[in-house]
Amino acid sequence: MRPDVEIPAIKLPPSLIIEALGKINENEGDERSMRESLITLYRDHSSRARGPSEKTIMRAVIFPTLRHLDLIEGTWPDVRLNPNGRAVVNSHAQRGVAAAKRKLRAIVFQIDRVTGEVISALRSIGRDSVRTSKTQIQRLLVRSHHVGSEKEERVLHDRLDKWLALLAYLDFIDLEGDQIHLRVIEAEMGTQDYGASFDLDKFGISLLEAYRLIVLEEHGSFHVPIPRVRDKVCEQFPGMLKDDFYELLTRLKSKRALPYQIHLSQPMSRTEGGMNVGGKYYYFLGIMEDEQRR
């Protein structure tokens, strides 16, 4: 199987994703309340007479699913929403489920593009017909993913079933038994919220303000964690996703004639929330201001 292409493992029912994010957001910092609310959410919607253990629900179902969908960061008990997850929760609070699904649709579209490429495969079939079947898409993905064993094929089939259920929940497709109907309009809409346009100069101002605030909190430390700056900046731009921040920061860093210089630093060991630039992974950020141009 191609190591760079793999359908994410999704075990949490798609209809519970937005609610689960809300529970994490409401109970951030409160380990007991977060666990209890998530367990209750899952079990209240489970049809199984004897469901999995609390440990399995948390560590094998909820958190891995939300992590594969790039919606949370941190390890238990310090689990929190990243800007993607917060954008979904904020959309839900402000405009309801439909708006939250639109935001989640954009995130899933991007994840699919760089992982399983299921939507791309559906689109390639859709050039001739917007209808296909699970069997047909399975065969196409077995070839494109270079599946080489029966075990790998079973894993692909299982993950594909769950991924298709997610795509159906987000209105990319309609599922009718084995039949798949590609909703072309929704497939095209998947990109609308992703890569939104943000003013680079305003981003730079917000970045500098966030950095200065964190430096004060850190008692003058020059290098501060990128995720802390990222989260503060994303709060100032409604709809800004995690990768929007990284892309804008990369563009800003390469811009000439700025009244400050952006310095990135690598961590001693890889820590979640950093960014890749030029093949290197950075987790810390420092800004050197030109005093004469302030």
C-alpha positions as CSV (number, residue, x, y, z in Angstrom):
1,M,0.0,0.0,0.0
2,R,1.2,3.5,-0.7
3,P,2.6,4.9,2.6
4,D,1.5,8.4,1.6
5,V,-2.1,7.6,0.9
6,E,-4.4,6.2,3.5
7,I,-8.1,6.7,4.3
8,P,-8.3,8.1,7.9
9,A,-9.8,5.8,10.5
10,I,-13.1,7.2,11.6
11,K,-14.9,5.4,14.4
12,L,-17.1,8.1,15.9
13,P,-20.5,8.4,14.2
14,P,-20.5,11.5,12.0
15,S,-23.6,12.9,13.6
16,L,-21.8,13.1,16.9
17,I,-18.7,15.0,15.7
18,I,-20.1,18.5,16.2
19,E,-21.6,17.7,19.6
20,A,-18.4,16.0,20.8
21,L,-16.4,19.2,19.8
22,G,-18.9,21.2,21.8
23,K,-18.4,19.0,24.9
24,I,-14.6,19.4,24.7
25,N,-14.9,23.1,24.3
26,E,-17.4,23.5,27.2
27,N,-15.2,21.4,29.5
28,E,-11.7,22.3,28.6
29,G,-9.5,22.1,31.7
30,D,-12.0,20.0,33.6
31,E,-10.9,16.4,33.0
32,R,-13.8,14.7,34.9
33,S,-16.6,16.7,33.3
34,M,-15.1,16.3,29.8
35,R,-14.9,12.5,30.2
36,E,-18.4,12.2,31.6
37,S,-20.0,14.3,29.0
38,L,-18.3,12.5,26.1
39,I,-19.1,9.1,27.5
40,T,-22.7,10.1,28.0
41,L,-22.9,11.5,24.5
42,Y,-21.6,8.4,22.9
43,R,-23.6,5.9,25.0
44,D,-26.9,7.8,24.6
45,H,-26.6,7.4,20.8
46,S,-25.3,3.8,20.8
47,S,-27.6,1.1,19.8
48,R,-25.4,-1.7,21.2
49,A,-26.8,-3.4,24.3
50,R,-23.3,-3.8,25.7
51,G,-21.1,-1.0,24.5
52,P,-17.3,-0.6,24.7
53,S,-15.6,0.4,27.9
54,E,-15.0,4.1,28.9
55,K,-11.3,3.7,28.0
56,T,-12.1,2.4,24.6
57,I,-14.7,5.1,23.9
58,M,-12.2,7.8,24.8
59,R,-8.9,6.5,23.5
60,A,-10.0,4.4,20.5
61,V,-13.2,6.1,19.2
62,I,-13.7,9.8,20.1
63,F,-10.2,11.3,20.3
64,P,-8.6,9.4,17.4
65,T,-11.5,10.3,15.1
66,L,-11.3,14.0,16.0
67,R,-7.5,13.9,15.7
68,H,-7.7,12.3,12.3
69,L,-10.1,15.0,11.2
70,D,-7.6,17.6,12.5
71,L,-10.0,19.2,15.0
72,I,-8.2,18.7,18.3
73,E,-4.7,18.9,19.7
74,G,-3.0,17.8,22.9
75,T,-2.9,14.5,24.9
76,W,-5.2,13.5,27.7
77,P,-6.1,15.2,30.0
78,D,-4.8,18.3,28.2
79,V,-7.0,17.9,25.1
80,R,-8.3,21.1,23.4
81,L,-9.8,22.3,20.2
82,N,-7.4,23.5,17.5
83,P,-8.5,26.5,15.3
84,N,-10.3,24.0,13.0
85,G,-12.3,22.6,15.8
86,R,-13.0,26.0,17.2
87,A,-14.2,27.3,13.8
88,V,-16.7,24.4,13.7
89,V,-18.0,25.1,17.2
90,N,-18.2,28.8,16.7
91,S,-20.2,28.3,13.4
92,H,-22.5,26.0,15.3
93,A,-23.1,28.5,18.1
94,Q,-23.6,31.5,15.8
95,R,-25.5,30.0,12.8
96,G,-26.5,26.4,13.7
97,V,-25.8,22.9,12.4
98,A,-25.8,23.7,8.7
99,A,-23.1,26.4,9.1
100,A,-21.0,24.0,11.3
101,K,-21.3,21.3,8.6
102,R,-20.2,23.7,5.9
103,K,-17.1,24.5,8.0
104,L,-16.5,20.8,8.7
105,R,-17.0,20.0,5.0
106,A,-14.2,22.4,4.0
107,I,-11.8,20.7,6.5
108,V,-12.7,17.2,5.5
109,F,-12.3,18.1,1.8
110,Q,-8.7,19.2,2.5
111,I,-8.0,16.1,4.6
112,D,-9.4,13.8,1.9
113,R,-7.3,15.6,-0.7
114,V,-4.0,14.8,1.0
115,T,-4.9,11.4,2.5
116,G,-7.4,8.9,1.0
117,E,-8.3,10.8,-2.1
118,V,-11.8,9.3,-2.0
119,I,-13.6,12.5,-3.3
120,S,-11.1,12.6,-6.2
121,A,-11.8,9.0,-7.1
122,L,-15.6,9.7,-7.0
123,R,-15.1,12.7,-9.2
124,S,-13.1,10.7,-11.7
125,I,-15.9,8.3,-12.0
126,G,-18.4,11.1,-12.0
127,R,-17.0,12.4,-15.3
128,D,-19.1,9.7,-17.0
129,S,-21.8,9.3,-14.4
130,V,-22.7,10.9,-11.0
131,R,-23.8,7.4,-9.9
132,T,-21.4,4.6,-8.9
133,S,-21.3,1.8,-6.4
134,K,-19.2,0.9,-3.3
135,T,-17.8,-2.1,-5.3
136,Q,-16.7,0.1,-8.1
137,I,-15.0,2.7,-5.9
138,Q,-13.4,-0.1,-3.8
139,R,-11.8,-1.5,-6.9
140,L,-10.6,1.9,-8.0
141,L,-9.0,2.6,-4.6
142,V,-7.4,-0.8,-4.3
143,R,-5.5,0.0,-7.5
144,S,-4.7,3.6,-6.8
145,H,-3.6,2.8,-3.2
146,H,-1.5,-0.1,-4.4
147,V,-3.1,-2.5,-2.0
148,G,-1.0,-5.7,-1.9
149,S,-2.7,-8.1,0.6
150,E,-6.1,-9.3,1.7
151,K,-5.6,-7.8,5.1
152,E,-4.8,-4.4,3.5
153,E,-7.9,-4.7,1.4
154,R,-10.1,-5.5,4.4
155,V,-8.8,-2.4,6.2
156,L,-9.4,-0.2,3.1
157,H,-13.0,-1.5,2.8
158,D,-13.7,-0.9,6.4
159,R,-12.3,2.6,6.4
160,L,-13.9,3.4,3.1
161,D,-17.4,2.5,4.5
162,K,-16.9,4.8,7.5
163,W,-15.5,7.6,5.3
164,L,-18.4,7.4,2.9
165,A,-20.7,7.7,5.8
166,L,-18.9,10.9,6.8
167,L,-19.1,12.2,3.2
168,A,-22.8,11.4,3.2
169,Y,-23.4,13.3,6.5
170,L,-21.6,16.3,5.0
171,D,-23.7,16.1,1.8
172,F,-20.9,15.3,-0.6
173,I,-22.8,12.1,-1.6
174,D,-26.0,10.3,-1.2
175,L,-25.9,6.6,-0.1
176,E,-28.6,4.2,-1.0
177,G,-27.4,0.7,0.0
178,D,-24.5,-0.1,-2.3
179,Q,-25.2,2.8,-4.6
180,I,-23.4,6.2,-4.3
181,H,-24.7,9.4,-5.9
182,L,-22.2,12.1,-6.1
183,R,-23.7,15.5,-5.3
184,V,-21.6,17.5,-7.7
185,I,-22.6,20.9,-6.4
186,E,-21.7,19.9,-2.8
187,A,-18.4,18.4,-4.0
188,E,-17.5,21.7,-5.6
189,M,-18.7,23.6,-2.5
190,G,-16.2,21.7,-0.4
191,T,-13.5,24.1,-1.2
192,Q,-15.5,27.3,-0.5
193,D,-14.6,27.8,3.1
194,Y,-11.1,26.5,2.7
195,G,-8.4,28.9,1.7
196,A,-10.5,31.9,2.4
197,S,-9.0,35.3,1.6
198,F,-7.4,37.2,4.5
199,D,-5.6,40.5,4.4
200,L,-1.9,39.9,4.9
201,D,-1.2,43.3,6.5
202,K,-4.0,42.9,9.0
203,F,-2.8,39.4,9.7
204,G,0.7,40.8,10.4
205,I,-0.7,43.4,12.9
206,S,-2.6,40.7,14.7
207,L,0.4,38.4,14.7
208,L,2.6,41.1,16.3
209,E,0.0,41.9,18.9
210,A,-0.5,38.3,19.9
211,Y,3.3,37.7,20.1
212,R,3.8,40.8,22.3
213,L,1.0,39.6,24.6
214,I,2.5,36.1,25.0
215,V,6.0,37.5,25.5
216,L,4.6,39.5,28.5
217,E,2.9,36.3,29.8
218,E,6.2,34.5,29.4
219,H,8.2,37.2,31.2
220,G,10.2,38.3,28.2
221,S,11.0,35.0,26.5
222,F,11.9,35.7,22.8
223,H,10.8,32.4,21.4
224,V,7.2,31.4,22.1
225,P,5.2,28.3,21.0
226,I,3.6,28.8,17.5
227,P,0.3,27.2,18.6
228,R,-0.2,29.8,21.3
229,V,0.3,32.6,18.8
230,R,-1.8,30.8,16.2
231,D,-4.8,30.4,18.5
232,K,-4.8,34.1,19.5
233,V,-4.6,35.2,15.9
234,C,-7.3,32.9,14.6
235,E,-9.6,34.2,17.3
236,Q,-9.3,37.6,15.6
237,F,-10.3,36.3,12.1
238,P,-13.7,34.6,12.0
239,G,-13.4,31.5,9.8
240,M,-9.6,31.3,9.8
241,L,-8.5,27.6,9.9
242,K,-5.2,26.2,11.1
243,D,-3.6,25.9,7.7
244,D,-4.8,29.4,6.8
245,F,-2.6,30.7,9.6
246,Y,0.4,28.6,8.6
247,E,0.1,29.7,5.0
248,L,-0.2,33.4,5.9
249,L,2.7,33.2,8.4
250,T,4.9,31.6,5.7
251,R,3.9,34.4,3.2
252,L,4.6,37.1,5.8
253,K,8.0,35.7,6.7
254,S,9.1,35.9,3.1
255,K,7.8,39.4,2.6
256,R,10.4,42.1,2.3
257,A,10.6,45.6,4.0
258,L,8.7,44.6,7.1
259,P,9.3,46.6,10.3
260,Y,10.2,43.3,12.0
261,Q,11.9,40.0,11.4
262,I,10.2,36.6,12.0
263,H,12.4,33.9,13.4
264,L,11.4,30.2,13.5
265,S,13.0,27.7,15.8
266,Q,12.9,23.9,15.9
267,P,12.0,22.0,19.0
268,M,14.3,19.5,20.7
269,S,11.6,16.8,20.0
270,R,8.6,17.0,17.7
271,T,5.7,18.7,19.5
272,E,2.2,19.0,18.1
273,G,1.1,22.3,16.6
274,G,4.1,23.4,14.8
275,M,4.6,23.9,11.0
276,N,6.8,22.6,8.2
277,V,8.8,25.1,6.2
278,G,11.4,24.1,3.6
279,G,11.4,20.5,4.8
280,K,12.0,21.4,8.4
281,Y,9.6,21.4,11.4
282,Y,9.4,24.5,13.6
283,Y,7.5,24.9,16.8
284,F,8.7,28.2,18.2
285,L,8.4,31.7,16.8
286,G,10.3,34.9,17.7
287,I,9.8,38.4,16.3
288,M,12.6,41.0,16.2
289,E,11.2,44.5,15.8
290,D,13.0,47.4,14.1
291,E,12.9,50.0,16.8
292,Q,13.4,52.8,14.3
293,R,10.3,51.8,12.4
294,R,7.9,51.1,15.2
